[in-house]
Amino acid sequence: MFEQNIQNVQVFLQNHQLLAVTLMAWSLAWKGLALWKAGRLSHKKWFVIILVINTVGILDIIYLYFVAKKYTVLSETDEK
């Protein structure tokens, strides 16, 4: 049964290549932005969670708009 599911996914991806590429690009863009922001804000737990869990951008968007929005990064020039 598991092998049949894998074959079904492979057939779907072969028949819908544009959708697969679009979904990967969408996910990569949001993940990259969320990881960058989590790294800049030193949110180590969020960084690991976003890196490991793939939610097609949903968790990344939640982090960016609801968690990271509450924090700011001070540069050395801001502190002087």
Stockholm file with secondary structure:
# STOCKHOLM 1.0

chainA/1-80         MFEQNIQNVQVFLQNHQLLAVTLMAWSLAWKGLALWKAGRLSHKKWFVIILVINTVGILDIIYLYFVAKKYTVLSETDEK
#=GR chainA/1-80 SS CHHHHHHHHHHHHHHTHHHHHHHHHHHHHHHHHHHHHHHHTTCHHHHHHHHHCCCTTHHHHHIIIIIGGGCCCCCHHHHC
#=GC SS_cons        CHHHHHHHHHHHHHHTHHHHHHHHHHHHHHHHHHHHHHHHTTCHHHHHHHHHCCCTTHHHHHIIIIIGGGCCCCCHHHHC
//
